[in-house]
Amino acid sequence: MKRLLRTLLATIGVLGLVMVGAVVYVTTFLDPNDLKPRLVDVVRDHSGLELSLEGPLTWSFYPRLGVSVEEAEARLPNQAQDSTPFAAFSHAEVSLAFTPLLRGEIAIDGLTLDGLYLDLKRDAQGQGNWEVLLERLGERGEQAEAALAPASAGPAPAIDAGLTVALNVASVKVREAEVRFRDALNDRELRFEKLQISGSNVNPRRAFPVTTSFRLSAYDGLEGRQEEREARLVSDISLQSQVALGLADGRHVLEGLNLETVNRLAGLENVQKVNLKGSQLVLDVAEGSVQWEEGQLDANLQHPRLGEKALPLSLAFTLDADLGEQSARLRDLALTGPDGLVLNGNLNLSQLAEAPAYTGQLRLTPLSLRPWLARLDMMPAMADGEALSDVALTSPVSGDLEHVELAGLTLLLDGSTFTGQLAGEYDGTQLAADLQGDRLDLDGYLPPPGVEDAGTWLWRLPGIRQALAAESQGLLPTQWLSALTLDAHLALAELRLAGLDFQDVDLNLEGRDGRHRLVTFDSRFHDGRLAAEGALDLRETPARWQLTPKVERVRLESLLEALGNPPAPLSGRLSGEGELATRGNTLMELRRHLGGRFATRVEEGAIPGTNISKQLCTAAAALEGEQLDREWRDETRFEHMRATLMLDEGTASSNDLLVTLPGMEVDGKGELDLVSEQFDLRAEVRLVNADNAPCEVNPRLERVPLPVRCKGTLSGVSSEWCRFDRQAFQDTLAELLRDAVTQRAGQAVEKRLEETAGKIDERLGEEAGKELRDALKGLFD
């Protein structure tokens, strides 16, 4: 037994000496540089690359057996020798573990690559310089697959030297690598610098840890870096994961993925932090699929447009992608953030490589928009301090990188419900809507009384903000509207605007190429109807407006009370129609240039609180030296009232004002300056002996008009506007007397007429005159 043991030990010792001697012989007498031509040929045959080995190949022995290469470059086929190489490295080393060699196995102990450089380019037609290499490798794919199959399946059958290959690399390191990508198709340059990759116990049969880090710099323009421009984006990126390689079936699994980025945008001092995690990421090369379970994207964003504080956002998702079909599905989406933000849904993506598009479903849980608008400095002054505090929506969604559409929208806004469709372009050049709602109190969203607001907050949307910045203050953002294609329909059961209530509102707007139309506006309005058509032409400067309003039997008393004049000074049914035009983009300009025509009429009317018939009949009786003794209503009913307003450059005038009352008529004419709000109105009241007259009238008084003049400003005291025009009344009497003189002969008759006129004048100057003036004042005050 002892002899056997001694024999075995001697044999092992001899074998060890033989192995050591063999290694010493190989490292001493075999020059690895003699293998350079063969190595160049192998690389050329398998990849098409032209390899240049400028540095030496050297052996290493203890404690590892390995070979290293210095200063290597590789160029693409037909690439000039004096051009920048496609790939290069400063040092590469492969080492084998010594102990497994004694067992007849080849175990790679380490792979090290220092100073790797890749020069990737894509031309204006989208052709990449690396595609030639991929085609060549694809042609040699079967040979490469056969070479890798033994490694992936475990120890391979014996090769020529009687050794088996066990692909279990103890350490893989890539240090200080750089990748340059020049993209002529998109006119940009990307640089991946300080690239570090490390892995340990790399094995195709079980997971192993991998870490990597690099700096990504993005430049606008192909010569952005050479011209020392500031990078549009600089991002420091690090990645950690457990990687399971499936070299045989092409199925690679990353578990515990953790990607962290720190980003700097041009012109901003603050950094943007974005982290990406996932419990498992599966890349199936054979099927061209990607699966990401329990993915989570966390962002901490800082930007002047996002407020002074950093904005934390988190997006949870599950991803299934088919690279062959260029499609993907994002499931279980959940975007959360501060101030109660919770947005759920799913998205189906298509045409990922060419023209990405998406369809899906979104649901926003109820939240208040007020803190978000305050953060974004977009919070307007609104009359309702609780407006926008309860907002929620759900809808199918579809679109692409330029367009979005909510095809089945249900929107809850402060207790109101809207349904329908909403679509638009992200750059703000197109807007389409077809919405139906139960009610909307628009007054709550407008500035409170006394607060000036140009209304530009309504247009602070992506693609519109820049247009607004280039414009002066105005009612509308004309520059944006000039480029907008608009198609909108809104139907509301109830609408409140400017303190007025509208029911069954139907609104249609259309526009393109700088011309927008109010196709229809129709609504029930104070027990009547209100309709309008109009146009806005932005093809000229200043903008031109047209409006064709129509009012049908609107109840005046409720309208006037809603406008803030209770009790209403007038009742009846108001109707009217007209054609109006103006130009400009401020209220003052629109007033100053307003022109057109508007005809109005009031039927079934009454003036409550006063009886004009009583006052005029009393005045007529006083002129005759009589008194009336009867009961009167406490209102004045009139048959109809009509007037046609002619507008020209901000001045409204009417020459056909007519009011018909039982036993009397009122006609007049006047002007109103819409800019200064000054007006001047002259009216005449005539008594007529009609069947429905409230009292008998002396035929002589039928010929005598009672003149009234109203003058002042709309902002003045209404009780001081109108007064009895004594001078005009005396002129009228004098004219009538002169006519009477010409009809009668003789000085005696003329003298009597003058005495009669004097008596009338005396009566007007005494108590009867006072009664007449008081009656007229009660009529027009």
C-alpha positions, 0 to 999 in steps of 0.5 A: 500500500505504501509503495502504491501511494509513493508511486501515485505521488511520484506520478503526480509530481512528474506530471506537475513538472511536465506541466510546469516545463510545458508552460515554461517552454511555451512562454520562453520559446514560443513568441505570441507575436507570430500569431498576429497574422493568423489572428488578423485573418480570423477577424477578417473572415468572421467580421470583415474588419481589418485588424491592426495590431500595433502593440506587442502580444505578451504571455503571462504565467503565474498566478494566471496563464494569459495573453495580452494585446496592446494598441489595436485598431479595427477598420471597416471594409474599404475604410481608409487607413488614415481615417478614424478607426471604427474600433480601437483599444489600448490594452486587452488581456485574457487570462486562464485559471491554472488549476483547472488546466490540471483537471483538463479544463480551460477556465477563463479567469479574467477578461480586461479591455482598456481604452475601448473606442467605437466610432458609429455613424448614420448618414442622412438616409438612415444607413449606419456604418455598423450594418456592414459588420452585422450583415457579415456576422449574420452570415457567419452566425451558424459557425458562431452558434456552433462554437458557443453551443458547447459552452452554453450546454456545459463542459464540451467534448474533448478538443484536440488538446484533450481539454474541455471548455468551461465558460465561467469567467471570474472577472470581466472588466471594460475600463475608460471606454468611449463610444461616439455616435454621429447621426446625420439623419437627426443632425446630432451627436451622442458621446458615451464617455468614461464607460465602465463595465464589470462582471464577476463569475460570468456564466451562461447557466446562472445569473451573475452581477454586472455593474456599468457606468458612463457619461452621456453627452448630447450635442445639437449638430454634427459638429457641436462638440468641435465647435465647443457648443454647450451640450444639450444634455449631459447625463451620468448613468449607472446600472446594476443588475443580476444577468443570466445569459442564455447564449444557446437560446438567446434568452437573457434575463436581468433581475433586480435592475437598478438604473440611476441617472443624474441629468443636466440640461443646457441653460439650467443649473439644477440637476434632474434625477431619474431612476429606473427599476425592475424586478425582472427584464427578459430579452428574448433575442430569438423571438425578438421580445422584451418583458419587464415585470414590476417596472418603476420610473422615479423622477425628481425634476427641477425646472423654472416651469415646474416651480421652485421646488423639485417635482417628484414623480413615480411611474409604475408599469409592466412592459411586453414588447415585440421588437419584430412587430415594433409593438409594445404594451404597457400594463398596470400604469400608475403615475403618482405625484404630489398634491393627490396626483394618481393617473392609471391606465394602459397603453398599446404602442406600435411602429416603434422604430418608424412612427411611434403611435399609441392607444389605450385607456387613462383614468385620473382620480379626483384631485385639485388642479389649484396647487399644480397651477400655482406650482407652474405659475399658471394660477389665474385670479378666479371669482370662485376661490374653489374653482378647479378643486375637483377634477377627474377624467377617464377616457380611451386615448390614442395618438402619436408623437404629434397628436393626441385624441381622447375619443370617449372622454368623461370629465368631471369638473367641480360638480359638472360632467362633460362627455365626448371627444377631445383631440389636438396637436402637441404643438398647439396647431390643431384643436378638435372637440365635441363635448356635451355637458350638464352645466357650466358656471363660467363666471367662477373661472373668470377674473373677479370684478375689479381684477384686470386679466388679459386672459392669456392664462387660458392659453398657457399650453404646450406650443402656445406659450411661445406664441403668447410671449411674442405678442402684446397684451390682447383679448386673444392670442392672434399669432397662435390662432392664425396657425390653429385649425379648429373644429369644436362643438359644445352642447350644454344643458345650462351655462352661466356667463356674466351673471346670465343663464343660458339653457340648451346651449349649442355652439359650433366653431370652425377655423383654419388658415387664419379665418375662424367662424362662429358657425352657430350659437343657439340657446334658450335665453330668459324664456326666449331664444338667442342665436348668433353667427360670426367670423374672425379674420386674422389674415389682416392686421388688425383682426376683423370681427363680424357678428350676426346676432338674433334675439327672439321674444326674450323676457325683458324683466328677468333679463334686466333683473339678472343684469343687476337692476331689480326691480326691472324698469321695463317688461315685455318681449324683446326681439331683434336682429342685426349685422355688426363688424369691428376690428382690433384686439382690445375692448377699446379698439372693438368699441371704437371701430364698431359698425353695422346695424341692429334693429330692436322691438319690444312687444307686450311691454309695460313700465311698472311703477308709473302710469304715463297715460295718467300723467299726460292725461292730467297734464292735458286736462290742466292745459284745458283748466280741468281736473280728472277724477278716476282710478289708474293702473300703477303701470304703463302698458304699451303696444310695441316699441321699436328702434333701428341702431346704425353704428359707424366707427363707435357711434350708435345713432337712431332716427326711428325710435317709436313707442306706441301707447294707448292714446299716444305715440313717442318718437325720437332720435339720438346718438351714443358714443361707445368710447366716451359713453356720451349720448344725446337723445331728443324725443317727442310725445304726441297725444292721439284721439284713438278708440283705446285712448285713456282720456279724451284729448282736445283736437288742438293738443293732438298737434302739439308734441311734448319734447324731451331731451336726454343727455349725459354719460352712461356712468352718470346719474340717470335721474339727471339725464332727461328733462322737458325741453321748454325752449323746443316746446315754445318754438313748436307753439310759435310755429303753430301760431304762425301757421294759424295766423296765415290761415285767418284774416284780420288783425283781430284774429291774430291779436286773439291768438297772441292773447291765447298763446300768452295765456297758455304760456302763463299757465305753463309758468304757473301751477298748471305748467308745474303739473305738466313738467312734473308729469313729463319728469315722471315719464322720463326719469 
